[in-house]
């Protein structure tokens, strides 16, 4: 077990090099002040876009410059804060950066309405007069694509002013879930009373002691049950605000409105659900195997997260983890491995936990500087997968930033998890090929099957619940706590199958999912996972040209719609095949686990 050091005691070689973004905090301060000044100056451009092609071009260029400054100022301050959240200097800098970003966004807020007011004909005329404007063609086409959903300036002002009220349901839920909800304690396997919290619940559900899992499950959902009327009213209010905005912007439904940002057809959402329904028997088969391997007469929902196979106890030093990841991803080619080495050796990664450091892991960064990865590496196998996952994000950003100008470098959420999950799929294949025995192989397969269960099956169940709830609200204008619970309970029965005892407490699970307050977001986890598995299969099967196509996808940024980016790799998410294909991989691994168990 590593000693948890203070930040100033951390070895510099294990820390990210934030000086690659700004050489000093003083340099950041200068950029921060310049951002505030430039953003305020930009307000004077209001009403000038149509004056001529040169004025229009210069305004769009200046918008890019300000947005890049926002990115750099926010990322540097936030990452400095995350490396030690007890550091008051960086806490203050991060707060100032967020405020400056909001003020700058307000200063830029007239850009879209002004572009729409100019109209397609005038913009085309300007492009003919000034060829440099071609750089912004896709960005302008995207603005004009949604023009029928943009209201008059007066109504847009009113809509903007309603946003704070619209955020009310989410704020109420977060206040309850993160602060007010108290779950008491649970007696752990050693007979000690331990606090039951949103964070500890996941750990307790993996306990080998079934009585611990059962107690945690029942106590957690009892609290939500005690507040179900408040929670259903809050969630219903969120459904209503989504419906209101969709209607005001002339969309056919809240689902259509949510997907339009990425130009995603509604059929993608529907096909995901349909394809998963078709493959539900594989989930039922996995549950039967789980019951058998856990030696249970009946399988309850508090039994579906406990690992089926003992975790390997061996600690994996970070140097070894880097070697494993490089070897596991070597199928992606020498250039990809060189980028991994660049990231490993040149200050991309903040490796170990220190006192005050933000928990978890992420990849972030700003255009013009290499990506960064925050880890809290602890030496277990999950940490090795986390390294592969986050480096997938980082190298996706690296390729995109290298190939695209700032205007188009950022990629959409719809494709954000593809590279990271593809890395995990390639790594699991490598580790299985090099497993020493059936026990190690069984652990790895169980790990991967649980990824499918939690990401593809579970997130699709969430997506189906959202769709049903929003449709019910649109049709009836109201939803009761009982109606929501019944809807959610029946979905659990459908997704887990006849071999699982669907405990009545699970009917309240909808009430604790924060993502439901960002309507129609979770489906992207399932689609991204499916696309990643499809691409990893192509790579492992040696499909001619797939590496070049995959790197074109990674380099695409937002220069194309996400659906079209994936088509470069031969993955069409408007069809059901990628989801079906991914679940056939699930079936194959399940068959192998049955064979060796």
Residue, then its C-alpha position, 0 to 999 in steps of 0.5 A: x500500500x503506497x503512502x498517501x503523500x502531500x502534493x509537494x512531496x510527490x515525485x515530479x516524474x509522476x506529476x503532469x507538466x502543467x507548465x506545458x500549458x502556462x509556464x507559471x501561474x503569473x502567465x495564467x493570470x495575464x491570460x485570464x485578464x486578457x480573456x476578460x478584456x477581449x470578451x468585453x471588447x467583442x460586444x462592440x461587434x454586435x450588429x457588424x457581421x453583415x457589414x461585409x465579408x472581411x468584418x464577418x471573417x474577423x469576428x468569427x476568428x476573434x470568437x475562436x480566439x476567445x473560446x480558445x482562451x476560455x479553454x486554456x484558462x479553465x483547464x489550467x486552473x481546474x487541473x491545478x485545483x484537482x491536483x490538491x483541492x485543499x489548495x486555497x490559491x487554486x480553488x480561488x483560481x478555478x472559481x475565477x476561471x469559471x466566472x470569467x468563462x460564463x461572462x465570456x460566453x455571455x459576450x459571445x451569445x449574440x453570434x448565433x442569432x446574428x448569423x441566422x439573421x444574415x441568412x444563407x444567401x448573404x453568407x454564400x455571397x460573402x464566401x464567394x467574395x472572401x475565400x478565407x470564409x470557407x474555413x467556417x463553412x461547416x460551422x455556419x452550415x450547422x448554425x443554419x441547419x437548426x434555424x427553424x428551431x431558433x426563435x425571434x430575438x425577443x423570445x430567445x431572450x425570454x427563453x434564456x431567462x427561463x433557464x435558471x428556473x428550468x434547472x430547478x428540478x436538477x438542483x433540488x434532486x442534487x441537493x437531496x441526493x448529495x446532501x439531505x439523503x441519509x442512509x444510516x449504517x450497514x454491518x460489514x463482513x467483520x461485524x463493524x458498522x460502516x456508513x452507507x453513502x452513495x459512494x460506499x454503496x457500490x463497494x458494499x454491493x460487491x461484498x462476498x457477504x450476502x447479508x451485507x449486500x442485502x442490508x445495503x440494498x434495502x436500506x438505500x432504497x428505503x430512503x428513496x421510498x420514504x421520499x418518493x412523492x417529492x422525487x416523482x414531483x421533481x422528476x416530473x418537473x424535469x420532464x415538463x421543462x424538457x417538453x416545454x423547450x422541445x415544443x417552443x423550438x418546434x421539435x416533435x418530441x423532447x427526444x428529437x430535440x435532445x438528439x438534434x444537437x449532434x444531428x443524430x436520427x431518432x432511429x439510432x435511439x430506437x434501433x439500440x433498444x430494439x437490438x438489445x431486446x433481441x439479445x436479452x436471452x444472452x443476459x438471461x443466460x449470464x444471470x443463470x451462470x451467475x446464480x450457478x457460480x455463486x451457488x445460490x438457489x435464487x438470484x436477487x438484484x443485490x447479487x448481480x454486482x458481486x464478482x464471480x471470480x476472485x480478483x488477482x491479489x498481485x500488485x502491478x507497478x505503474x512501470x509494468x502497467x505501462x508495458x502491459x498497455x503498450x503491448x496490449x495496444x500494439x495492434x494499433x501500430x507503431x505510431x500509436x505506441x509512440x504516442x503512448x510512450x510520449x504520453x507516458x514519458x513526457x508529463x501527460x499523466x498525474x499518476x498517484x493519489x496525494x492528499x487532497x487530490x480529486x478522486x477518480x480518473x479523467x482525460x482533459x486538456x486544451x487545444x495547442x497543448x498535449x492532452x492530460x490524464x488524471x489518475x489515482x493509480x493503485x496497482x490493481x488490474x482495474x487501474x491498468x484498464x483505467x490507464x488504457x481507457x484514459x489514454x484512449x481519450x487522450x490520444x483521440x484528442x491528440x489525433x483530433x487536435x493535430x489534424x483539425x483547426x481549433x474550430x473543429x477539433x472538439x468531438x461530440x459526446x456521441x463518439x467520446x467513449x469509442x477510443x477509450x472502450x476500444x482500448x479496453x477491448x483490445x487490452x482484454x483480448x491481449x490479456x486473455x491470450x496471455x492468461x496463465x490459467x483458467x482462473x485468470x482467464x475467468x476473472x478477465x472474462x467476468x470483468x468484460x462481461x460486467x462491462x457489457x452488463x453495466x454499459x450496454x444492457x443497463x444504460x439501454x434499460x435507462x434509455x428505454x425508461x427515459x423514452x417511456x417516461x417522456x412519452x407518458x408525460x407528453x400523452x397524459x401531462x402528469x406522472x405519479x410515483x406509483x406509475x414511475x415505479x411500476x414502469x421501472x420495475x417492469x423494465x427490470x423484469x424484462x432486462x434481467x429475465x425469469x431467472x432473477x428475483x426482481x426485488x420490489x425495492x428496485x422500483x425506486x432506482x429511477x429516483x437515484x439516477x442523476x443522468x435522468x436530469x440531462x434528458x436522453x444522455x445515457x443512450x450514448x454510453x451504449x452506442x459508444x460501447x457498441x461502436x468501440x466493440x465493432x471497431x476492435x473486432x475489425x482490428x483484431x480480425x485484421x480487416x484490410x485498411x481498418x487501422x488507417x480508417x480508425x485513425x481517420x476517425x480519431x482525427x475527425x474532431x467535429x469536422x463531420x457528424x458523429x454518425x458519418x465519422x463512425x461510417x469511416x470505420x464501416x460502423x453504421x449506428x443508424x442500423x442495428x448491426x453494430x449493437x447486435x455484433x457487440x452482443x455477439x461478442x458478449x455471447x462468445x465470451x459468455x460461452x467461454x466462461x461457461x466452458x472454463x467455470 
